[in-house]
Each structure stands twice: as C-alpha cells, then as structure tokens.
Amino acid sequence: MDPWTALAGAPRTAADTWGISGPTFLSLYALAGVLAALYGFGRRAMILRDAHRPEESARALSPTETAMLFDDRRPVLTGLAQLRGYYLIDSTGTPTRTPTTTEEHLLDPVSRTLHTHLRNSDKRHVLFLAGAARDALTSLRNTLTDRGYLISPEQRNALLLAAFPLGILFLLGVLRIIAGIANQHSVGYLILALIVVLVVMLLVRRPPRLTRLGRHVADESVRRNGHLRPHNAPAYSAYGPDSAAMGTALFGATVLWSLDPALAGATGTLAASGGFGGSGGSCSSSDGGSSGSSCSGGSSCGGGGCGGGCGG
C-alpha cells in the first residue's frame, strides 16, 4: 500500500494536530493555496487593466515627465540638463541669466524650480536640489498618475486586498507549523508549501510602477530617441536645447556626464546610481499575474504518529 494513502486514510488520533492528520491538512492547504493564487492573480489582472486613452497616447511628454516614468528622482537630473541646454546655468550650476518669457513657457516646472533654488542658494548637490523641488516632483507624480501613466495609490491598495486570502493562508500555515512542532510532528513539507504561498503572495501584491499606457510611452520614447544614447556620442546641442534633457530622462545620469562632466561633478551626480545616476533604457513591470521586470536601453555608468507527517 502506498504510504501516503495509508497516512491520509488513517483514523484520527488524539495525536493529530487540531484533530486533522498531517497529509489531510497538507492536501487541503495546497488546494486552498491554488484557489487563493487564482483569485489573487485574477484580481491583479483586473486591477492593472487600465483603460486605453488615445488622447494621452497622442500627447508627447516633456523631458521631466518622461523622466518620472523611470524614477522619482531622475527629473532632477533632467531639469539640470534642461537648464544647461538653455545655457541658464554654467558648469558649476550657477545661474547665468534670467529666462526670457518664451523660455519660461518652454522650461518644465521642475526646471524652473531648480533655477530659482540655484539663484537663491549655493547648495548644488542633487540631494539639496531634490529637496528644493519636492513640491514640483510631487505635483508631477500626481499629474502622471491622474493621466494614467503611473500606478495609483488606489490600485496599490487593491493589490494588497487581492493578496489578502494568501496572507490569511500564510498565517494559518505558520500557526499549524508552531502547533505541529509543539506536538513533535514533522512539518517539513508544510514549510515548503508555506514558502510557495509567501512567494505567490508577494508577486500578487507587488505593484508595477507604470500602467500599460506608461510602459508603452516609455518604450516608444526610448525607440524614437535612440540617437541620444551616450554611447552614440551625440552632439546634443545639434538636436535642440531639450535634447540633453530628454536623453537624461531616458538614459540616466550618463547623459549629464557626457554633456557636462564639470556640472555632473559639481552637483554630486553619480553615474552608476539608480536614482541620481541610473541605468538608461525602458524599465517596466508586467501587468499579468507576476510582476516581472523587463529592461532595455543604455547601461549605467558608462557606466508523533500517523498524523505527524507532512502537515504537522
């Protein structure tokens, strides 16, 4: 007779944890795990299914808006590159002149905020610049969320609720393991099942940064602006004053170092960091059951008893 069948069919004994034999509990736990996972991934797909917005797809994003698709802090570097592209600051980050009325309309709000800060303060490090532009960055993030490019707080909360059954199942497994160990039962298989439940729960609740619209726009921007990659050694001034800013938005701090190494050094920009340096390219998370990430683009920094088996 198969040992598993013998165990599963054994009569209940006083030694069974919670009055349920280990194999029986493990079977029920696995079934509940599958159902909870199907529910979680199904809800996840529905939550992340954003409506197609053709009017947004047709609207070109500004450099700092594009930068926000990749990182919350990259717009600061992009703003610096934009100010340098318009020759409003020099290689030390010092303002050279006041923007004209036309330039005021062409500059992004983050760039205007940075220019005001640099005009009134000698603190040039990107950390200080990020602090000075905090309100502008928050407004930028909220705007892109409202326009459907970034995952909203409501969607993040909904993902937590989608993973709630898996969380309850995980807690139940922990309690069963504790009780099984107290009764000197083997709980090895249940521990393995618990690990699987934990991984699936994290996958269900993990929010991507971008909606499908956001990923589409980010990928399309990288494709259209491949000529701005640092390894192509572009002459940014030849493509207009916003070209270096767009390059920084898409490919990170390496562009700023390529544009003006003195400015990058004076502001403490790290070419290899993720936020104030960053790898270039398009990074997006899938909106399916798992939240995998795909990235393409430029590189950074140029860089006991019968009841004791299995389930306690």
N, C-alpha and C positions, 0 to 999 in steps of 0.2 A: 504493500500500500504506500502511496505517496505520502511522505512525512508531512508536507504542507496540508494535504487533505485531512490527514489524521488529526493534525493540530486544529485545523479550522472546524472540524466536526466533533471535537472533544466536548464532553459535557461541561457545563460551567462549574467551577470550583470556587471555594472561598478565597483561593489564592489569586484569582483573576482580578487585575486592577479595574476598579469601578464595575466589577461584575461582567466585564467583557474580555474575552480572550484576546491575546496579542494579535494573532493573524486576522481575527474578525475585525478588530479595531483598525488595523492597518488597511484592510480592504475597503472599509467604509471611509477611512480617511483619504485614501487615494481617489475614490470616487468623488468625494466632496471636493477634493483639490482640483480635479478635472473640471467639474461643474463651475467652481469659483473662477478658474482660469478662463474658461469660455465666456463667462459673464464679464469678467474684467476686460479681456481683450475686445469683446464685442462693444462694450460701453466706451472703451478707449477710442475705437474706430469712429463711433458716432460723435464723440466729443470733439475729436480733431477734424471732423469733416466740415471744413469751413465752406461757406457759400462762395461760388465763383463771382468775382467782382470785376467785370470787364472794364469799368471806368477806372478802377485802380490800376489794373494791369497796363492800361494805356498811359498812365501818368509816370513820367520819369522822376525818380527820387533824386534829391540833392545829394551832394557828397556826404554830409554828416548823417543824413537819413539812411543812405546806403551803409555807412559805417556802423550804425546802430543795429543793422541786421546781423552783424558778426559779433559784436561785443559792446557792452555798455560803456566802455571807456575809450574805445577806438575813435569815437567822434572828436575827442580832444586832440588827438594827433592829426586828424583830418582837418580840424579847424586851424591848427598851426600851419599845416601845409597850404591851406587856402589863403591865410594871411600872408604867407611868404610868396605865394603865387601872384598875389596882387601887389607885392612889394610894400605891404603895410607894416612889416616888421623886418628887422635886419637879422643877421646870422647869430646875434646874441639874444634875440627875442624882444628887442627893444622897438617900440613903435617908431616908425619913421615919419608918419604923417597921419592926418585925419582922413578917413574915407570920404570920397565925394558922395553926393546924393545918389548917383547911379550905383556906385559901389555898395552903399548901404543897403540897397534893394537886392543886389546880387549876392551879397555875403549871407551865409547861413546864420541863424540866431546864435548858435554856439560860437561861431567865429566872431561875431560882434561882441559877445560877452567876454571872450578871451581877450580881444583887443582892448576893451575897457579895463579889464584887470591888469593887463600888461602896461597900460598907460598910467595906472594909479599905484602900481606895486612893483617892487623889484624881485618878487618871488617868481622865478621862472620854471621851477621844477614841475613836471607834469602832475604830480600829486597835488600841488597847490592849485594848478590850473583846473584840475578835475573838481576840486572843492569849490573854486570860484564859479565854475559852470554847472554846479549841481542842479540848480533850478531849471536851467535850459536843457540839461540832459534828461531830467525827469519829464519835462514837458514834451521833449522829443520822443521819449519812450512811450508815453501815454498816447501821443498822436498816432504813432505807428501801430500801437495796439488797437486803437479805435478804428483805424483804417484797415485792419485785418492782416497785418504783416507779422505781428508778434503774438504769441500765445497770451491770452488774457488771464487775469487772476481767477475769474470765474471758471475758466477751463481747467486751470491748475487744481482748484478745489474740487471740481467734478472728477478729476482723475484720482484724487485721494479717496473719494467716495466709491469710485469704481473698484479700487483695491481693498475696500473695507472688508468684504467677505473673506478675502485671502488673509487679511490681518487677523480676523477672528479665528480662522483656521490655524494660523501660525500660533496664536496664543493658546489654543486648545492643545496643539501638539506639545508646546512647552510644558503645560500643566501635566499632560499624560506622561511625558518623559520624567518629570520630577516624581510623580506618583509611582511610576514603574521602577525607578532607581530605589525609591524608599522601600518598595516591596521586593527588592533584589531580583528584578526581572531584566532580561536583555532588551535593550531599546535601540540597538544599532541601526536596524532598518528604518525605524521611525525617525531617527536623527537624520538619515539621508533624505527621507521624504520631507522633513522639516526644512532642510537646506533648499530643496527644489521649490517648496512653497515660498520661501523667502525671496529667492531669485525672481520667481514669476511676479511676486507682489511688487518688487522694486521696478521691474520692467513695466508693469501696468501703470504705476503711479508716476513714473519718471516723465516729466513734461519736456517736449522738444522746445527749442527756442522760437522757431519760426512756424507759421502756418504753411499750408501748401502754396498759398499766394506768395508768402515771404520767400520760400525756397525757390520758387520759380523766378522771382525777380532777382534774387541773389545770384542764381546760376546764370541767368541771362545777362546780368551786368558783367560778370566775370568773362563770359564769352565775347561780349561786344567790346570789352576794353582790354583784351589780351595784349594789345600793343603797349600797355602801360606797365607790364610786368617789369620789375627791376632787372631781371637777367637779360631783357631785351635792350638794356641801356638806352631808354628813350630820352629824347630831348623834350622834357616836359613843357618848357616854355613854348615850344613849337606847336603844341596842341591846345594852347589857351591857358588862362590863369587858373582854371579849375581842374586842369588835368592832373597835377600832382596831388590835389586833394582827393580826387576820385581814385587815383592809384593807391593812395594811403588807405582809403576806405576799403578797397577790395583786397589789397595785398599786404597791408600792415606797415609797421614802422620801417621796414627795409626801404620803402619808397622815400620816407623822410630822410633817412641816412643818405640815400642816393641823391636826393635833391639838394640837401644842405647838411653835410656832416657836422658843421660847427653848430648849427641850430639844434640838431638832434642831441649833440653832446651837452650843449648849454641847458637844455630842458630835461636832461636826465633820461632821455628816451632809450629804452633797452631794445635792441633789435631782435632779441631772442625771447622776449616775454610774450605771454599770451594776450594781455590786455593793453599794456603800454608798449607794445612791440608787435608781437603777434605773428602768427603764421598767416600767409595770404591764402586767398582762394575762397571757395564756397564751401561752407560747412553747414550741413543740415541734418536734422534728425527725421527719421521716418515717422509717418503717422499711422503705421499699422499697429500690430499687436505689440511688438517690441519697439524699443526706441533706439534703434541703431543709428550710427552716425556715419555719414559719408562726407569726405572732404576732397576737394580738388582745388588745384590752384598752385600758387607760388609757395615756396618754402620759407620758413622763418630764418632770421639772422643771416640771410645770405649764407642769410642765415638764421524562587521559583517555580514552576510546574509547566503544564501544557499551556497555561495562559501566559507564560513569560516570554514566548518567542516574538520577535519582530516588533510588535507594538507595545511592549511593556506590560 
